[in-house]
Amino acid sequence: MVSSAWPYINYTPHLGTIICILSADIVARYLRLRGHDVVFVSGSDEHGTPIEVEAVRRGVAPKELTDRNHELVVDLFRRWGFSFDCYLRTEHPTHVKFIHDFYMKVYENGYIFTKEEELPYCEKCQRFLPDRFVEGVCPHCGYENARGDQCEKCGRLLEPTDLIEPRCAICGSTPVIKRTTHWFFDLSKFTEKVKEYVKSNKQFSEPVRRFSLRMLEEGLKPRAITRDNRWGIPAPFPGAEGKTIYCWFEAVLGYISATIEYFKRQGREQEWRKFWFGGDARTIYFVGKDNIPFHAILLPALLLGTHENYNLPWNVVSNEFLLHEGQKFSKSRRVGVWIDEALKMYPADYWRYVLTSIRPERHDVSFTWHLFREKVNSDLNDTLGNFVHRTLTFINKYFGGVVPEHGEMDEKDKELLAFIEKSMDEVAERIEAFRLQEALMGVIELAREGNRYLNEKEPWRTIEVDRKSAATTLYVAVQVVKALAILMAPFLPHTAEELWKMLNLPGSVHSHLWEEAKEHLPPGHPVKTPRPLFKKIDKSEEELREMLDRLRKEA
């Protein structure tokens, strides 16, 4: 099971939000090409305070907001080429039922208890202020806009009463403290088991392990599993009328409910269990660094709390934050690019390429229009697109649009064919290590070698004096083109499919196997007249900013 964190749909996601979704899609597509049995799931997180706060601000019901945004996001994700097997939503009946059943098991096992606590209450709004309904200063790092559930700067989990100088996120007034009863998950009982799990998980990266162990060494505390929110899944516990399940305690289980729903739609309802209880099954989660504790600590503890031997996360792959020209994405300040705006500017594969090539794997990275322009023009157009177009154009011009019969190969010919297999192995190794930046660069390096080879061989010159030599050159070059179609498929799915059709190959490139990149197109195989795969961006950086501004004014 491959998954990405469920995005809040209080508004359309921005480029930074979808880094983890894009990463998961690349890996899911690659694993399918390797012949693995893969289920790729995620969904819209439509409960909790971010949704309710946004709905209050807009003056609409939360359901009205999430219905509209879910449909919009589903369509956008399809256009971005995300290959979900099941993209669910937290309002879906399958998810709601699973959450009720799951937590009643944990409750019956004695890991949930009630406790009276004091919480901020806004007298002006006449409501308790859980999670993101309250903002203030983080007691750990001093960040002034920390939320009542987590500080996005230092990543610490918080309680609303931890905040210094708290304020209501809706009206800005200072709350008072009132007493209320909530149901708590006794996370402290799982400290040692989760610590042992984190220490023994060899797949975890050092940042994930270090961050998780730091929290575990500090000691886990019981966490309130219910909220006084008016919008969410009703708590199933006896006496919990009027309470809802805290959105993180239900969204983090959506990976299971989405798997259940996928197989239900397939008419194979019991097969979901092999992904969650099978001895050789693996679950991989792609998340932002702020979501590490929910996936490396909370989720394993919850699964252990059922006593049902769920497979614990095989890996939690985190990325750092993507910034926009040095600033945090901000809808209110119009800082950043949102995924609907992106598609109005350029094709999805341009964005997929650039975001993967700058994926923030080790530290925060800034998206800039300079980077976007340079990477599209240099890597996609001048290197990848140019090599493909030259090769297929020469075959159509000099050999009637069919793969020519090769003659005796020299060392350069053999070296490039060997480089195909070397590239395949290196790209595969990097994807499996979740070094997606490096993996994508391996694809571009293969195209770069192809261009270098054509420049050295000059088939447009040798065709006049040694037709067999030119035929050999183009035979070798088209094998690289075919390999590129498969190797680029996880990263640039639309472009790979277009190239597959130009090569006149059967079916979809996404239904074939990775190893087929080694199989040569035979002499006599017809190829189609090529069309440019990419176009250069001729706009300046300032013109790109102006283009985005115009789109926003027209929206």
FIBAMI-878335 format. One record per residue: residue in three letters; z, y, x of N, C-alpha, C in turn. Coordinates in steps of 0.05 Angstrom, whole numbers, plus 5000, padded with zeros to 4 digits. Layout:
residues N
AlaZYXZYXZYX ...
***
This chain:
residues 555
Met500049765017500050005000500050255018 Val498050425014497850685027498450895007 Ser500051095015500751304995501051565009 Ser500951774993501552045002503552164983 Ala505152354994507252484978505952604953 Trp507352574930506352684905506552984905 Pro504253124902504353414903505553534877 Tyr507153734880507953894856505454024845 Ile505254034819502954154807503754404791 Asn505654554801506154814789503855004793 Tyr502254944814499755094817497854914833 Thr495355004836493354854851494254824881 Pro494054584892494854554920493154724939 His494354794962492954944983492254745006 Leu490854845026490054675048492354535062 Gly494554675065496854555078498054325062 Thr497954345035499154145018497653875021 Ile494953895025493353645023492953515050 Ile494253615071493953485097494853195095 Cys497153145082498152865081496352695063 Ile495252815042493452665024490852585039 Leu489752785054487352735069487852515090 Ser490152525104490852325124491052055112 Ala492352035089492551775075489851665067 Asp488151845057485451755048483851645072 Ile484051775095482551685119483451405126 Val486151355126487151095133486450885112 Ala486750955087486050765066483150685067 Arg481350875071478450815074477950635098 Tyr479250695120478950535144479850255140 Leu482150215128483249945123481549785105 Arg480249915085478349775068475949675084 Leu474949855102472749775119473449545137 Arg475949515143476849285160477349035143 Gly476949055117477148815100479948765090 His481848955093484548925083484648965053 Asp486648845040487248885012488949135010 Val487749345000489049605001489349714972 Val491649834967492049994943492950264952 Phe491450474945492050744953492950904929 Val495450994929496651114905497951384912 Ser498151544891499751784892499751884863 Gly500552134859500552244832501652524831 Ser501552644808502452914803505452914797 Asp506953054814509853084809510153324790 Glu510553264764510553474744513253534733 His515353414743518053464734519553644754 Gly521953714747523653864766523354164764 Thr524954294780525154584778522654734786 Pro520954644806518554804812516754844788 Ile516554634772514854644748516154824727 Glu518754774723520154924702520355224709 Val520755284734520855564743518255694738 Glu516055564745513355674742512755704712 Ala513455514696512955524667514455764654 Val516955794662518556024652517256284660 Arg516356304684515056544694512556614678 Arg511056394670508556434656508956454626 Gly511356384616511856394588510556174572 Val510255934585509055704571510955464573 Ala510455264557512055014559511254864584 Pro513154734598512554574622510254374617 Lys510354234594508254034588505454154587 Glu505354394575502754534574501754594602 Leu503554684619502754754646501854504661 Thr503354284660502754044675500253894664 Asp499853894638497453774627494953904638 Arg495054174639492654314649492354274679 Asn494454304693494254284722493654004732 His494653794718494153524726491153464724 Glu489953534702487053484698485453634719 Leu486253884725484854044745485053914772 Val487453824780487853704806486453434808 Val486353274787484953024788481953074794 Asp480853274781477953334786477553434814 Leu479353604824479053714851479353494872 Phe481253314868481653094887479152914888 Arg477952874865475452714864473252854880 Arg472953114877470953264891471453284921 Trp473953264929474653264957474252984970 Gly473652784953473052524963475452344967 Phe477752414955480152244958479851994941 Ser480151764954479351504942481751364930 Phe483351504914485751374901484851134884 Asp486350914886486150704867487550764842 Cys489750914845491251014821492551274828 Tyr491851484814493151744816494551784790 Leu497151744790498751754765499952024760 Arg501752044742503352284737506052204728 Thr508052364733510852284728511452294698 Glu509752394681510052374652508852124641 His507451964657506151724647508251514637 Pro507751394614509651194604510350974623 Thr508450874639509050664659511150764679 His510851004687512751124707515551164693 Val515551274670518151324656519651064651 Lys518250854642519550604637520650484663 Phe518950494684519950384710522450524719 Ile522450784717524850944726527250854711 His527050834684529350744668530350464677 Asp528450274679529250004687530449994715 Phe529250134733530150134761532950244763 Tyr533450464751536150594754538350454739 Met537550314718539650154704540449914722 Lys538649804738539349594757541249704778 Val540649934789542350064809545050134797 Tyr545050224772547550294758549250044754 Glu547949824745549449584740550549454766 Asn549249514788550149414814552449584826 Gly553249784811555649944819555150164838 Tyr552650254841552050464861551750744848 Ile552250764822552051024809554651074794 Phe555751314798558251394786558151674776 Thr560051754759560052024748562152194762 Lys561652444764563552634776563152904764 Glu565353044760565153324751564753494776 Glu563053694774562653864796562154154787 Glu562454334806561954614800559254694810 Leu557754824792554954894799554455184791 Pro552555314804551755584797550755594768 Tyr551555794753550655834726549756124722 Cys547356164713546356434708547056524680 Glu548756714678549656814651547356964637 Lys545657084653543457224640541357034628 Cys540756824644538756624634540056404617 Gln542756404617544356204602543555924609 Arg543655854635542955594644544255534671 Phe544755274676545555194703543155224722 Leu543755264747541655314767541455094788 Pro540254864781539954654800537554714819 Asp537654594842535354584860533954854864 Arg531454874856529855114862530355334842 Phe532155294823532955514805534755714820 Val535755624843537555804858536455824887 Glu536656054898535756114925537956264940 Gly537856254966539856394982539556345011 Val541656405026541656375055542556095063 Cys540955955080541655685090544155705107 Pro546255535101548655545117548355425145 His546055275149545655145175544055315195 Cys541855445185540155585203539855885196 Gly540955965173540856255166538356345153 Tyr536556155147533956225133534656355106 Glu533456585100534256745077533156645051 Asn531156485051529856395026530156095022 Ala532355975031532855695026533155644997 Arg532355394988532655314960535155144957 Gly535955104932538354964927538254664931 Asp535854554939535654274944535054214974 Gln533754404987533054365015532154625028 Cys532854645054531854885069529154805081 Glu527054945074524454875084524054945114 Lys525955105125525755185153526954975171 Cys529454885165530654685183530654405171 Gly529854375146529454115134532053985123 Arg534354125126536854005116536853985086 Leu537853755076538353725047540753895040 Leu540654035017542754215009543654164980 Glu545954254974546854274946546754574939 Pro546354634913546254924905548655084914 Thr550954964914553455104921553655154951 Asp551955024967551955064996550855335004 Leu549155454988547755694995549655934997 Ile549056105017550556355020548956575005 Glu550356744992549156964976547056844956 Pro547856664939545956534920544956744900 Arg542556684890541356854869539656684851 Cys539456754826537756614807534856654814 Ala533356434815530456454823528756584801 Ile529856594777528356714754528857014752 Cys531357084750531957374745533257514769 Gly533957364789535057494813538057564812 Ser539357514790542157584787543957384802 Thr546357474808548257294822549557104802 Pro549456844806550656664787553656644789 Val554956534768557756464769557956164772 Ile560256064777560655784780561955664755 Lys560655444744561755304721561855004726 Arg563454874711563854584714561854434696 Thr560854204706559154034691559353744702 Thr558653544686558853264695556053164702 His555953024725553452904733553852614743 Trp551552474744551552194754550552204783 Phe551952064801551452064829550651794840 Phe548651794858547951554873549651554898 Asp551051334902552951314925551451244951 Leu550051444961548351404985550051325009 Ser552651405009554351345032554651055037 Lys554450895016554750605019552550475034 Phe550350615039548050505052547650615080 Thr549550775090549250905116548550695138 Glu550150495140549850305162547250135159 Lys546650055135544249895131541750055137 Val541750305127539350475132539250545162 Lys541450595175541450655204540250415219 Glu541050175212540049935225537049915220 Tyr536149975196533349965189531750165206 Val532750415207531250625222531150545252 Lys533350455263533350385292531450155298 Ser531249965280529649725285526649755277 Asn525949985264523250025255521550125278 Lys520049945290518450015314516050195308 Gln515350205283512950365275513650665274 Phe516150735269516851015266516251175291 Ser515151405288514751585311517451695320 Glu517551795344520051905354521152135337 Pro519452315328520452535311521752435285 Val520452235272521552125248524151975253 Arg524251815274526651665281528951865289 Arg528352055305530352245315531552415292 Phe529752515274530652675252532352505233 Ser531552255227533052085209535752005221 Leu535751935246538351845259540252075261 Arg539252315265541052545266542552585239 Met541052555217542352565191544252335186 Leu543452095195545151865191547751885208 Glu547551995232549952015248551852215236 Glu550852415222552652605208553952485184 Gly552952255175554052115152552752195126 Leu551951995110550652045084552852095063 Lys552252265045554052325023552852254996 Pro554452194976553352144949551652384941 Arg549452324927547652534917547452524887 Ala547552764874547252774845544452674837 Ile544452484819541852364811540952494785 Thr542752644771541952774746542053074750 Arg540653204731540553504731540953594702 Asp541553854700541753984674539054104666 Asn536954024679534254124672533554054644 Arg531954214632530954154605528353994606 Trp527153974630524553844633524853614653 Gly524353374645524553144663524852884648 Ile525152664662525652404650528552384641 Pro529052324616531852314607533352094622 Ala535852164630537451964645538151734626 Pro537951484636538451254618541351164617 Phe543151284632545851194634547551254609 Pro549351074602551051124578552551384581 Gly552451544560553851804560552352034574 Ala549851984583548352184598546452344581 Glu546952354555545152504537544952794546 Gly542452894545542053174554541553204583 Lys541952994599541453004628538652894634 Thr537452984655534952874665535252774693 Ile533452594702533552484729532352704748 Tyr533852754770532952934790530152844799 Cys528253034801525452964805525052804831 Trp526552864852526152714877527052424874 Phe528952374857529952104853527951934836 Glu526152074822524151914807521351924820 Ala520652154832517952174844517751994868 Val519951954883519751784907519451494899 Leu519851424874519351154864516551124851 Gly515151344850512551344837510451164851 Tyr510951114877509150934891509150654879 Ile511450574869511650314857510450324829 Ser511150524813510050534786507050564786 Ala505950714805503050744807501650484814 Thr502950324831501950064838501949884813 Ile504149894798504349734773502149814754 Glu501650074751499650174732496850094741 Tyr496350104767493650024777493049734769 Phe494949554774494349274767494449224737 Lys495849384723495849364693493049424683 Arg491849634694489149714686487049504694 Gln487649344715485849134724486248874708 Gly488248874691488948624676490248414693 Arg491548504715492848324734495748424738 Glu497248424717499748574716501848484736 Gln501848234744503948134762503148164791 Glu500648234797499848244825501048484841 Trp502148674827503448904841505648804859 Arg506848574851509248484866508548394894 Lys506048314899505448224926505348454946 Phe505048704936505048934953507949034958 Trp509848944942512549054944514648844952 Phe513848584949515748374956514548164975 Gly511848194981510547994998511448025027 Gly511747805041512747805068510847945087 Asp508247935082506348055101505248325090 Ala506448425068505448675057506748915072 Arg505249125074506249365088505849605070 Thr507849785070507550035055507650265075 Ile505750445073505450675091505550935075 Tyr507151125084507451375070506651605087 Phe504951775078504152015092505452255079 Val507052395095508652615084508752845103 Gly509553085093510153305110512853265122 Lys513453405144515953365159518353425142 Asp518153595122520353665105521053435085 Asn519253245083519753015065520752765079 Ile521152785105522052545120524652425108 Pro526752585103529252455093528952305067 Phe527152395050526752265024525451995027 His523751965048522251715051523451525071 Ala524751635092525951465113528851395108 Ile530151545090533051495084533451435054 Leu532751625037533351585008531851344996 Leu529251325001527751104989528750834998 Pro529150785024530250525032532950465019 Ala534650675017537350625004537050554975 Leu535250684961534750624932533750344929 Leu531850264946530749994943532849784949 Leu534549834969536849654975538749644952 Gly539049854937540949864915540149694891 Thr537749584890536949414868537749124873 His538249054899538848774907536448594902 Glu533948704902531648544895529748494918 Asn530548564943528948504966526148634967 Tyr526148884958523649034961522949064991 Asn520349084996519549155023520249445029 Leu521749485050522449755058519949885072 Pro519850155072517450285084516850175112 Trp514350085116513449985142513150225161 Asn512150445150511950685167511950935149 Val513251135159513151405147511851585167 Val509351665161507751825180507952115171 Ser509152275188509552555181507752735197 Asn507052965185505653165199507253425199 Glu506753595219508053855219506654035199 Phe507354295199506254475179503554595188 Leu501754635168499354785173499855075165 Leu499355265182499555545176496855665171 His496755895160494156035155494156285172 Glu492656285193492456515212495156615220 Gly496956415227499556485237501756525216 Gln501056515190502956565169503256315151 Lys505556305138505956095118504256145094 Phe503155935082501655965057503456085036 Ser502356275021503856415000501956494978 Lys502456384954500756444931501156744923 Ser503656834924504257104915503157314934 Arg503057254960502057444979499057394986 Arg497857194972495057134976494457055005 Val496356905017495956815045495156525044 Gly492756455053491856175053489356135037 Val488455885036486055805021486955575003 Trp486355594977487055384959484655194955 Ile485154944947483054744950480754784930 Asp481154924908478954994891477255214903 Glu478555404916477055614929475355504952 Ala476555314967475155194990472455084981 Leu472454934959470054794950467854994940 Lys468755234931466855434923465455564947 Met466755534970465655654995463755465010 Tyr464755215015463255025031463754745021 Pro461954545028462354275019464954145029 Ala465953955014468553825020468653715048 Asp466453595057466553465084466953665106 Tyr466053915102466554125123469554165126 Trp470954175103473854225103475353975113 Arg474453735104475653495113475553475144 Tyr473153545155472853535184474753725198 Val474653975190476254175204479254115201 Leu480154045178483053995174483953755190 Thr482253545192482953315208482953385238 Ser480953545246480753615275482953795285 Ile484353925266486654095274489253985262 Arg489153735252491553625239494053665255 Pro496153785243498553855258500353605263 Glu499553455283500853195288503453225305 Arg503453415323505753445341507253705338 His505953905328507154165324505654315302 Asp506754535292505454695272502754795283 Val500754805266498054895275497055105255 Ser495655295266494655515249491655475243 Phe490955475217488155485209487155775213 Thr484755805226483556065228480656045220 Trp479456265212476656265205474956225230 His475956315253474556275278474255975284 Leu476455825281476455535285474555395265 Phe474755475240473055355219470155395226 Arg469355635233466555695239465655535263 Glu467255545284466455415309466255105306 Lys468054985292468054695290465754595272 Val465154745251462854665234460254705250 Asn459954935263457454995277457054815302 Ser459154785317458854645343458954345339 Asp461154245326461553955324459753825303 Leu459853935278458353805256455353865258 Asn454554115261451754175260450354115287 Asp451354235309449954215334450253945348 Thr452453805343452753545356452053305337 Leu453653275316453153045298450553065283 Gly450253295268447853325252445353335268 Asn445453465291443153495308442153225319 Phe444053055328443252795338441952625317 Val443152615293442052455272439252555264 His438952815261436452925252434252885273 Arg434852915298432852875320431952585319 Thr433852405318433152115320431352035297 Leu432152105272430552015249427952165247 Thr427852415255425352565255423352445275 Phe424252375299422452255319421351995309 Ile423051835296422151565286420051615264 Asn420451815247418451865226415851985238 Lys416152145258413852275269412152095287 Tyr413451935303412051775323411651475315 Phe413351375297413151085291413051035261 Gly411951215246411351165218413751115201 Gly416151205209418551175193419750905194 Val419150745214420450475216421650455244 Val423750295246425150255271423150115290 Pro422650235314420550115331421649865346 Glu419749705355420349475372421049575400 His423349495410424049595437422849425459 Gly422549545482421649395506424049325523 Glu423549295549425749225567427649455570 Met430249405568432249615569433249665597 Asp433549925604434649985630437750025627 Glu439050115648441950145648442950345628 Lys441450565625442250775606442150665578 Asp440150515571439850395545442250215539 Lys442850045558445049845555447749985554 Glu448050195570450550345570451150475543 Leu449050585530449550715504450150505483 Leu448750285483449450065464452249965468 Ala453049945493455849855499457850075490 Phe456950325492458750545484459350545454 Ile457450435438457950405409460450235405 Glu460550005418462849815414465349945425 Lys465150075448467450215460468550425440 Ser466750575428467550785409468850665385 Met467650445375468850305352471750225357 Asp472150105380474850005387476850245391 Glu475950455404477650675409478350825383 Val476350875366476851005341478750845323 Ala478350575323480050405307482950405318 Glu483150395344485850395356487350655350 Arg485950875351487151135345487951165316 Ile486251065298486951085269489450915264 Glu489550675276491750495271494350605283 Ala494050785303496450915314496951185300 Phe495351245279495551485263495051735280 Arg493451715301492651945316489852015306 Leu489852135283487252175268485552395282 Gln486852595294485352795309483652665330 Glu484952495347483552365369481452175358 Ala482052035336480051855325477551995317 Leu477852225304475452375296473952475320 Met475352555341473952645365472352415378 Gly473352175374471851945384469151905370 Val469051975344466551965329464652175340 Ile465652415344463952635354462952575382 Glu464652445398463952385426461652185426 Leu461552005407459251815405456651965400 Ala456852155381454452325375453652485400 Arg455652585414455152745438453652585459 Glu454552335462453252155481450352095472 Gly449952075446447352035436445452265442 Asn446452505439444852745446444252755476 Arg446252685492445852685521443652485529 Tyr443752255516441852035521438952125514 Leu438652255490436052355483434952565502 Asn436752745510435952955529435052835556 Glu436352625565435552495590433052335587 Lys432752205564430352025561427852175552 Glu428152395538425952565529423652405516 Pro424252265494422152105482419752265472 Trp420152525466417852695457415852735480 Arg416752695505414952715528413852435536 Thr415652245537414751975546412851845526 Ile412851925501411151805481408151825489 Glu407452035504404752085512403851895535 Val405751815552404951655575406151365574 Asp408251325559409551055559410751015531 Arg409050935513409950905485412150705482 Lys412050485498414150275496416850385505 Ser416950555525419450675534420550855512 Ala418851015499419751195478420851025454 Ala419450805449420350625427423150515433 Thr423550435458426150325466428350535462 Thr427750785470429651005468430451045439 Leu428451055421429051105393430350865379 Tyr429650625388430950385378433950405384 Val434650475409437450495417438850725402 Ala437450955400438651185387439251135357 Val437550985343438050945315440350745310 Gln440850585330443250405328445850575329 Val445750785345448050965346448351115319 Val446051195307446151325281447351145260 Lys446550895260447650705241450750665245 Ala451550645270454350615277455850865268 Leu454751105272456051345264456551355233 Ala454651255218454951255189457451105181 Ile458050885194460450725188462950855199 Leu462750945224465151065237466051325224 Met464051485214464851735201465751695172 Ala465351455161465851415132468751475124 Pro470751405139473551475131473951775131 Phe472651925148473152205152471352375135 Leu468752315134466752475120465352295100 Pro466652225079465452015060462852095047 His462552355040460052435027457752435047 Thr458252535071456152545091455352265100 Ala457352085103456751815111454951675090 Glu455551725065453951605043451151715044 Glu450851975049448152095050446551975073 Leu447851945096446551825119445851535114 Trp447551385101447051105095444451085078 Lys444051265060441651265043439251335060 Met439551535078437251605096436351365112 Leu438351195120437750965136436550735119 Asn436450785092435250595074436750325074 Leu439450345075441150105075442250045048 Pro442849795042443549715014446349805007 Gly446849854981449449904970450650164981 Ser453250174981454750404991455850345019 Val455850545036457150505062460050425060 His461350515038464150465034464750175025 Ser462650025018463049745010462349555033 His461649665056461049495079463449475097 Leu463149355120465349295138465049445165 Trp467249505177467349655203465649505224 Glu465949245225464549085246461549105244 Glu460449185220457549205217456349435234 Ala458149605245457149815262455849695287 Lys456649455294455549315318452849185312 Glu452249145286449749005279447449195280 His445349125295443049295299441149295276 Leu439949535271437749545252435349405265 Pro434049225251431849075264429349235266 Pro427649175285424949295286423549255260 Gly422149465251420649445225422249545202 His424849595205426549695183425749985177 Pro425050045152424150315145426550505142 Val426150755151428150965147426851185132 Lys428451345118427351565102427051815118 Thr425452005107425152265120427852405119 Pro428852485142431552605143431752885131 Arg434052945120434853215112437153295129 Pro437453555136439753635152442353565138 Leu444153435153446753365142448553605138 Phe448253805155449954035155448254295158 Lys449454515151448254775156450154955172 Lys449055105190450755285205452055505187 Ile454455575194455655805180454856055195 Asp453256225182452256465195453956705190 Lys456056675174457756905168459856945191 Ser460557195195462657255215465357185202 Glu467457195219470157145209470857345187 Glu470257595191470857795171469357745145 Glu466857665148465157605124466257365109 Leu467457175123468656945109471157035094 Arg472757215105475057315091474157475066 Glu472057635069471057785046469957605025 Met468657385033467657185014469857064997 Leu472057005010474456894996475557104977 Asp475757354986476757564969475057604944 Arg472357594947470557624924470957394904 Leu471357154914471756924896474256974880 Arg476357074892478857124878478557344857 Lys477057544863476657754843474957664820 Glu473157474825471457374804472857164786 Ala474957044797476356834783477856934758 
***
